[in-house]
Amino acid sequence: MKRIIVSLSIIAAVAAIVVGATTAFFSDTETSSGNTISAGVVDIVVNDQNPWQKTFTEELKDMKPCDTRYIEFTVRNLEYSNPIELWKHIEIVEQRDGVITEPECTEGGGTWNQANGTCTENYKPRNNIASYILYDMYVCEWDGTSGCNTDNNGAPVGDDWDPIITENQYVRLDNVGCCWIYLGQLDPDKQLKVVQSYHLSSWPDAPEPEVGNWAQGDELTFNIELYAEQVSGPGPDLPTMVTLDNKDSQTWEPIADDYSATLTFNPSGSTFNYSLTGKVKQANTDYCLIYYADPWPGDGPSHTSGKLIDTVHSDSSGAVHKTNNVDIGMDLPGSDDENAAVGAKIWLVPCDDYNQSEYKLTAWNPDEYLFEMRLIKYDDTDN
């Protein structure tokens, strides 16, 4: 038995040696050492300032009806930066009376006190000068030496300027507020000149044919913000909520009352998913939630735009509430719209005033409407 055990032990040892021998391989090892991940850079300078500190108060002071003022700045993508896409945004911070004059006091229904230079009694201030400032913008990629010329007033001259918003679109400054406007793509170490004009003026079909004394001495404070993002990025965050309010049809100021609505929505998708809650003037009435493409009657310059988004019925108290997903089959705004570069107007109007198949208004009863407080954008991902 002892011999059998010893023999088995020898056999097992030899087998282990054989198995070990059969699992040996030729080999070589190489090592890459010291690897580093570095994040890319997106960095712009404006008018050779980083951060941007320039203000344009001096260029825009003492404006009068029919005046047009131009401001210009140059954006440079730094040489070590990535290619970028660039957007611009205007934020209206405040509108105020400023200096009140005797003509403004009288037009506002007040009484001018000559002794102390004040306006008394029933004066009604009107602080909506942004509604009567027309806005346009042009861009030009500049090599730093020649081209991208402007005249003595600062207006663009030549064919190398690309229009973003033109004067004959009659885009108002209050329409531009809170909207991201795409300026274009800029490679590293390249520059983009941007010229904007501000024109104190009325516009065709405006409720007032000219800017009156109510605007004397008025002041408006606004910020200009630029946003640069890597080319593969999604762009700036778009708003997902807009207030619809009734407005004075002469001044376009919102009226402080109970009639308004809140529209929440998705800024992109295959369907326009929204929720609408508010109150309208007409009870037990069908209302149309519409995209109004300027100019009148809301179907765009070539009459190919505008859209009925949905209908909603007001209850016995005038309350409206609806949540729905609608395939509208287009982006907002459409290309056939004077505000195409900025955004879409969204209105809530009685359906009796709207042609639902031709997407245009057939009557004008603004006291019954709710108007957007800012323009919106929607990307139809199936379109």
KEDO-624624 format. One record per residue (C-alpha): x, y, z; residue in three letters. Coordinates in steps of 0.05 Angstrom, whole numbers, plus 32768, in hexadecimal, padded with zeros to 4 digits. Example, Ala and Ser with C-alpha at 12.3 -4.5 7.8 and 13.67 -1.06 7.14 Angstrom:
! KEDO-624624
80F67FA6809CAla/81117FEB808FSer/
! end
This chain:
! KEDO-624624
800080008000Met/803980308012Lys/805880247FCDArg/801580327FABIle/800F80747FD0Ile/805680897FBFVal/804B80787F76Ser/800B80A07F73Leu/802F80DC7F92Ser/806580D87F5DIle/803280D37F26Ile/800D81117F41Ala/804D81397F46Ala/806181277EFFVal/801B81397EE6Ala/801F817D7F08Ala/8062818A7EE7Ile/804681767EA3Val/800881A27EACVal/803381DD7EC3Gly/806081D47E88Ala/802681D47E57Thr/800A82187E71Thr/804B82407E68Ala/804A82787E31Phe/807A82A77E0FPhe/806B82EE7E27Ser/807E83377E26Asp/806583737E4EThr/806383BC7E37Glu/804A83F67E62Thr/8031843C7E4FSer/803E84697E8BSer/802B84AF7E9EGly/7FEB84B67E75Asn/7FC384F77E82Thr/7F7B850A7E71Ile/7F7485557E64Ser/7F3185797E5CAla/7F2685A57E20Gly/7F1C85EF7E24Val/7EE5861F7E0FVal/7EF786677E1AAsp/7EE486A87DF6Ile/7EF886F07DFEVal/7ECC872C7DEBVal/7EEC876D7DD4Asn/7F2D87507DF0Asp/7F0E874D7E35Gln/7F09870C7E5EAsn/7EDC87137E84Pro/7EB387447E59Trp/7EA887867E7DGln/7E9387B67E46Lys/7E5087DA7E4CThr/7E2D88017E15Phe/7E0888367E3DThr/7E2C886F7E1BGlu/7E1B88567DD5Glu/7DD2884E7DE6Leu/7DC3888D7E0ELys/7D9488C67DF7Asp/7D6D889C7DC4Met/7D3488BE7DA0Lys/7CFD88A47D71Pro/7D1A888C7D2FCys/7D61888A7D4DAsp/7D89884C7D3FThr/7DC5883C7D6BArg/7DF988077D5BTyr/7E2587E17D8AIle/7E5D87B17D76Glu/7E88877D7D99Phe/7EB987487D82Thr/7EBB87017D9CVal/7EFC86DB7D96Arg/7F0386907DA2Asn/7F4686867DC3Leu/7F7B86607D9DGlu/7F7E86277DD0Tyr/7F3286217DD3Ser/7F0785EE7DAFAsn/7ED986007D75Pro/7E9B86207D92Ile/7E5386317D83Glu/7E3E86767D9BLeu/7DFC86927DB4Trp/7DE686D67DCDLys/7DB186E87E01His/7D93872A7E17Ile/7D7587307E5CGlu/7D49876D7E69Ile/7D56877E7EB1Val/7D2B87BC7EBCGlu/7D0087F07E99Gln/7CF188317EBDArg/7CD888777EB4Asp/7D1B889A7EBEGly/7D1188E57EB5Val/7CC888F97EB1Ile/7CBC89367E86Thr/7C7F89637E7EGlu/7C6B89447E3APro/7C7188FE7E57Glu/7C4989117E94Cys/7C12892E7E6AThr/7C0F88F27E3BGlu/7C0B88C57E78Gly/7BCE88E97E93Gly/7BF2890F7EC9Gly/7BF789587EDCThr/7C3A897C7ED7Trp/7C4F89A67F12Asn/7C7A89DD7EF4Gln/7C9089F67F38Ala/7CB589B77F4DAsn/7CBA89927F0AGly/7C9189567F1FThr/7C57892F7F02Cys/7C1B89277F30Thr/7BD5890B7F36Glu/7BC088D67F03Asn/7C0188CB7EDETyr/7C0688837EC6Lys/7C4F886D7EBAPro/7C5D88447E7CArg/7C9F881E7E7FAsn/7CA187F27E42Asn/7CD488137E14Ile/7CEE87CD7E01Ala/7CAE87C37DD9Ser/7CC187FD7DACTyr/7D0A87EF7DA1Ile/7D1687C87D61Leu/7D52879B7D60Tyr/7D7F877D7D2BAsp/7DC187587D2BMet/7DF887457CF9Tyr/7E37871B7D01Val/7E7787177CD9Cys/7EB386E97CE1Glu/7EEF87177CE4Trp/7F38870A7CD5Asp/7F4F87427D03Gly/7F6687707CCCThr/7F34877D7C94Ser/7EEB87747C82Gly/7EAE87777CB0Cys/7EA987C27CA5Asn/7E7787F17CC3Thr/7E6388397CB0Asp/7E6B88777CDBAsn/7E2C88657D02Asn/7E43881E7D0FGly/7E1587FC7CDDAla/7E3087BF7CB8Pro/7E4A87CC7C72Val/7E5A87977C3DGly/7E4787507C2BAsp/7E72872D7C5FAsp/7E3E873A7C96Trp/7E0C87027CA4Asp/7DC787197CBCPro/7DAC86F87CFAIle/7D7287297D03Ile/7D64875E7CCFThr/7D4387A27CD8Glu/7D0887917CABAsn/7CF587577CD9Gln/7CDF878A7D0DTyr/7CF687607D48Val/7CEA87857D89Arg/7D1A87857DC3Leu/7CE587697DF1Asp/7CDF872D7DC1Asn/7D2A87207DC5Val/7D2D87207E11Gly/7D3C86DC7E30Cys/7D4986BB7DECCys/7D8A869A7DD9Trp/7D9C86B07D92Ile/7DCD86857D6BTyr/7E0886AB7D4DLeu/7E3086737D2DGly/7E6D86477D33Gln/7EB386627D42Leu/7EF4863C7D3BAsp/7F3086467D69Pro/7F5486897D60Asp/7F1B86A47D36Lys/7EF286E47D42Gln/7EAA86F77D38Leu/7E92873E7D35Lys/7E4B874A7D4DVal/7E24878A7D3DVal/7DE087987D5CGln/7DB287D47D51Ser/7D7E87F17D7FTyr/7D49881B7D5CHis/7D1688447D84Leu/7CDB883D7D55Ser/7C9588227D48Ser/7C8987EB7D14Trp/7C5687D97CDFPro/7C1287C77CFDAsp/7C2887DF7D42Ala/7BF187F87D70Pro/7C14883C7D70Glu/7C3088587D2FPro/7C68887D7D52Glu/7C8C88807D94Val/7C6C88B77DBDGly/7C7F88E37DF8Asn/7C7288AA7E28Trp/7CB988917E18Ala/7CDC88D37E2AGln/7D1388C77E5DGly/7D03887D7E64Asp/7D3C884D7E75Glu/7D4888047E67Leu/7D7F87D97E86Thr/7D9387987E65Phe/7DCB87657E66Asn/7DED87447E2AIle/7E0586FD7E36Glu/7E2E86D27E07Leu/7E3086867E0DTyr/7E66865B7DEBAla/7E6286107DEAGlu/7E8A85D77DC9Gln/7E6E85C57D85Val/7E5385827D9CSer/7E2C85A07DD6Gly/7DE085A77DDBPro/7DE085F37DDFGly/7DC586217E16Pro/7D8B860A7E41Asp/7D49861F7E22Leu/7D0E86377E4CPro/7CD986037E5BThr/7CA586347E77Met/7C8486737E5CVal/7C4F86A07E79Thr/7C1686B67E4DLeu/7BF886F87E63Asp/7BC4872A7E4BAsn/7BE5876B7E35Lys/7BD187B27E28Asp/7BC787B27DDCSer/7BE587F97DD7Gln/7C2187F37E04Thr/7C2C87A77E05Trp/7C3687AA7E50Glu/7C1987707E77Pro/7BD987807E9DIle/7BD887707EE7Ala/7B9987467EEEAsp/7B8486FD7EF4Asp/7B8886EC7EAATyr/7BC786C67E9ASer/7BE0867F7E8EAla/7C1F86567E98Thr/7C3786297E60Leu/7C6C85F47E71Thr/7C8985CC7E37Phe/7CC385A27E1FAsn/7CF685C97DF5Pro/7D03858D7DC7Ser/7CE3854B7DB6Gly/7CB985267D83Ser/7C7A85457DA1Thr/7C6C85887DC2Phe/7C5D85727E09Asn/7C3C85AA7E30Tyr/7C1185BC7E6CSer/7BE785FC7E6BLeu/7BC686197EA9Thr/7BA6865E7EB1Gly/7B69868A7EAALys/7B4C86AE7E6DVal/7B1686E27E66Lys/7AE286BA7E40Gln/7AC286817E67Ala/7AA886417E46Asn/7ACF86527E07Thr/7AFE862C7DD8Asp/7B43864B7DD8Tyr/7B7B863D7DA6Cys/7BC386377DBELeu/7BE886517D81Ile/7C2D865F7D66Tyr/7C2886A57D49Tyr/7C5C86B17D11Ala/7C6686FB7D03Asp/7C4C87237CE0Pro/7C0087297CE2Trp/7BD686FE7CDDPro/7C0786CD7CFCGly/7C1A869E7CC3Asp/7C5E86BD7CB2Gly/7C7786EB7C7APro/7C6A86B57C44Ser/7C2B869A7C66His/7C4A86567C71Thr/7C5486577CBCSer/7C2C865D7CFCGly/7C0D86227D1FLys/7BD1860C7D47Leu/7BF185E77D82Ile/7BB285D17DA5Asp/7B6D85E77DBDThr/7B5585ED7E05Val/7B1085FC7E21His/7B07862E7E5ASer/7AD8861B7E92Asp/7AA086457EB1Ser/7AD2866F7ED8Ser/7B0186797E9CGly/7B3586487EB6Ala/7B5D86217E83Val/7B8585E27E90His/7BA085AF7E5FLys/7BDA857F7E59Thr/7BE9855F7E17Asn/7C1E85447DE7Asn/7C1685617DA1Val/7C3B85517D61Asp/7C3F85967D43Ile/7C6D85807D0BGly/7C9C85BC7D0DMet/7CD085E27D35Asp/7CBD86217D5BLeu/7CC986537D3EPro/7CC2863F7CF5Gly/7CEF865D7CC0Ser/7CB686887CA3Asp/7CB286B77CDFAsp/7CCE86FD7CE9Glu/7CE586E47D2EAsn/7D0586A47D12Ala/7D4A86B57D2EAla/7D2E86C37D73Val/7CF386977D86Gly/7CA886897D7FAla/7C6D86B17D98Lys/7C3986867DBCIle/7BF386A37DC6Trp/7BB2868A7DE4Leu/7B7786A67DBCVal/7B2D86967DB5Pro/7B2686647D7CCys/7AF0868F7D5DAsp/7B2886C07D4BAsp/7B55868B7D2BTyr/7B5686647CEAAsn/7B6C861F7D02Gln/7B7C86047CBCSer/7BA286417CA1Glu/7BC486527CE4Tyr/7BB3869B7CE5Lys/7B8986CC7D0CLeu/7B4886E37CECThr/7B3787197D1FAla/7B5D87467D4FTrp/7B4187497D96Asn/7B80874E7DC0Pro/7B5C875C7E00Asp/7B4487147DFEGlu/7B8986F57DF0Tyr/7BC386DE7E1BLeu/7C0886ED7DFDPhe/7C4C86CF7E0CGlu/7C7A86F47E3BMet/7CB686D97E16Arg/7CC286B37DD6Leu/7CCF86697DD8Ile/7CF586357DAFLys/7CE285ED7DA2Tyr/7D0A85B97D7BAsp/7CDE85857D59Asp/7D0E854A7D57Thr/7CE385267D23Asp/7CE285627CF4Asn/
! end
